[in-house]
């Protein structure tokens, strides 16, 4: 899609994709908690997803309590396979981020994740 506009209507149209399956890698310090506008504290996974050698930063937000509980077990370096609805999310500080409201999630351990956990145990 060449020539994407920054107009709100165009952005909303681009993001109105419904649910999309995706694969991403959790950043080493990517497991965070944040406070939502309504005062609810949730777990957010900061990840990167890529194609053609380029990595795109994304945030994963839980759609329900079951997904939130799965995110509590996440750690940096893991691979995340998820299904979610894309949207622009404005964290409390910073610029808008491409985020996914996650409705299905599975975590895969990697050697990087095991090394990061072993380093934090010392």
Order of alpha helices (4+ residues) and beta strands (2+ residues): alpha-beta-beta-beta-alpha-beta-beta-alpha
